[in-house]
Amino acid sequence: MITFIVRRLVAAIFIVIGASFIVYMLITKAGDPLGFLIEIKDPILREQIRREVVAGLNLDVHPVLRFFRWLGALLTGDLGISARTRLPVSDDIGRRLLLTLKLVTASTVLSVVVGIIVGIVTALRQYSGFDYVTTFFTFVFFSLPVFWVAVILKSVGGINFNDWLRDGAHFSPTVIVLAALVIAGLSYTIAGGPLSRRLGIAVFGGVGMGLLVSYISSSQWMLDPKLGPVVVILLAGGIAYGVTAVMAGVRNKKALYSALTTAGLGIISYFALQGLFDDAEFNIWMLAGLGVIGVVAGVVVGYAFGGFDKGLSARTAGLSAFMIGIVIFVDRAMQSWAEYSSSPVIRNRPIKTIGDRESRLEGSFWVVTNDTFSHLILPTLALMLISLASYTRYSRASMLEVLNQDYIRTARAKGLTERTVVIRHGFRNAMIPLATIVAFDIGGVLGGAVITETVFEWNAMGRLFTESLRNLDPNPLMGFFVIISLFAVVANLGADLLYAVLDPRIRITS
Amino acid sequence: MTLIEEPPDPSHEPGRTAVEPDEMNFEQLEVAGLSQSQIVRRRFLRHKGAMISLIVLTFVLVLSITSIGVGPIPGWWKHDYNTLIASSSNESPTMSLRPSFLGGDGVRIGEHPFGLDNSKGRDIFALTMRGVQMSMVVILVLALLSVTIGVVIGSLSGYFGGWVDSVLMRFTDVILIIPLLLVAAVAGFAYKASGIWSVALILGLFLWTGLARLVRAEFLAYREREFVDAAKGAGASSRRIIFKHILPNTIGTIVVSTTLLMGAGILTEAALSFLGFGIQSPEVSLGSLVSEYQGAFSTRPWLFVWPGLFIIAIVLCLQFIGDGLRDAFDPRQKRIPKRKDLDTSMDANRMDSSANRQSGAGASS
């Protein structure tokens, strides 16, 4: 095992060094990093900057030798200076890495979760209407050019949606009927069982959706979105029940009670914490700490209920606690929406299409959180479309493969419930190949989303790459390349190891 | 074909027939007496999505070639993509597909079906058709190059193994890790090579890595099979084993992943051109058109929408064709039999079994 890891790492480092050499030669070949000097009018200043850059970048030595000097400096952690700004590259990259993480985290997590759920449902309802519709749309999403979608999103979200908010945020009757029909159709094809049951669910879903959208329209909810205590309590109860139904089955009383107890604790802390949330000192670390405390509390409650399967109760309660925590967070963020939206900098046009934050905005943690969300929503949508499609396809294929295995038939023959067969025997095994795919994809995430960043003007990793390419600036480019390729290599290794850990049939031999 | 399920014919009840109809029987009857390529062709032709896509793709290709012509040969469309045309008071598209009795302007194409760009004096239909032609160039060059390189490297690496495998696979890793954007930019800056052919060439020279890995995996599996041992025992050379015994078995993988690669190639070319590292003005591609007109979406959407729609149409067609090919080549692929098919299969079974009985009776008498 250790030999395997070491061998892989050594090979990877040599590959990265080899590729770096090629990239360095290519960027040197591409042109002169001093080309920008022409723009400087003052000859004395120009000469001074020229000397500084030549010395800083070792431009007076042969490119091959320059590469090895760069490599030597890299081993000491020095990425050199940029020719344009004459500032150290590493500071800049550190800032941009954080920004890239901010941009891609939400879209990655959301597309993995949604993609897996949709994929599993399509696999369970293979050849249903829902399956065909999803398959068609995944193909369409695969074929979409990101930049085209991003430009449309920018225009529709940034102009039309904000105009719609300004005009009072009313839905036309056509939209309400369409939304109701779509939900009715979806629930009809997803629901199983006899025709009467499916029709009932479809009518229920359609009418419910229609009423919800009508309420949102007539109360102008989108102008000042809020949940309020009643909705939070209902959601907490629903989450506890739903998570139990999926993870343990509602007939497992221990699990159900521990999840419901967690929900009760969540509701109590919802009321107790509002004062703390309003505190001016509240920050993201306190939020993260509260989240961890909540999940731990859920796990403890699950264990405390005991029973023959403590672990299952603990997992159920912990997951419920996490989801209820998200609801409480969203509720509190929504409470500050009006303050954010009506601030003089935002001027009631909340959906933003440029950059990662509004620098002139001042306000509490929650106002800034709303600002971050309204800047994130459009790029996240653009990034999600494509990865969502691929995760849906992968998890569908993987689940279908597993459901055709003999051990699934054995599980059914033993008389296990459909829930146990699907979740415990099917889902867990279907996740094995998917885990490696996700790990592999995360390896590419740090490279940033070059196109999305360009369209939405985020100054993160992808832009560093395109800008240093345009400026023919070698050091930022090489810094970018080394960091993303090392990260990708480690992630690939992680994916392989993860596979071996999850699937005992795989044995790693060096 | 009826949509309503017919009540079961009493003579078709399972208890009465000698042979139980099942999916396996159905599958076997379906392919009995056909060669592998015939089976594949049949399955592909049966895939509705793939057939529709093939027709659409052919239509787009023929439209783009005949409308503005290729090189010196003129097409039937009145405007050329690079000639200036007089500006008109109305820039919006003149194509109308709604007939007059539905309250529309009647079905007509008009002077500028996809609209007009007054500021540059260009006809958008001609521009888009030129872009489609460029995409087709990308597809062809990319497919040719990546199949050649990918198959050669993958098969050598998988068949010989050992140090050949190590060297070739590490080389593949290096190619995989070098950013395509950088290569395209360097080609543009240093060699002033930013035409469609150089972009297509770069894509072909760098996008073969996935194919090589797939082919290698197939070779690794087939190398251990008995028929390869038999061929070796009979004294076949390595070249013969690779080309005659193993490569034909991997053709399905190669065809499917090349089709999907073509779609990915179009998107990559478009993305490169969008970022300004691909096709440069005055030459146009679908990606560079989208890039050029991205600011016009809210005021003159036709400038922006049409090239994008054609990218989607072409890539979507390739996706469906790839899907159809995968189903056609996959031996595990099962068709879900409809009731009608099962009945046919059952009838055939009954005839078979009665024929057997008769021949058996003939033999015994």
Interface residues (C-beta under 8 A of the other chain):
Chain A: A11 F14 I15 V16 G18 A19 I22 V23 L26 I27 K29 A30 G31 Y127 F139 V140 F142 S143 L144 P145 V146 F147 W148 V151 I152 S155 I159 V450 I451 T454 V455 F465 T466 L469 R470 L472 L477 F481 S485 A488
Chain B: R170 D173 V174 I177 I178 P179 L181 L182 V183 A185 V186 F189 A190 G263 L267 A270 A271 F274 L275 G276 F277 G287 V290 S291 Q294 F297 S298 F304 G308 I311 I312 V315 L316 Q319 F320 D323 I336
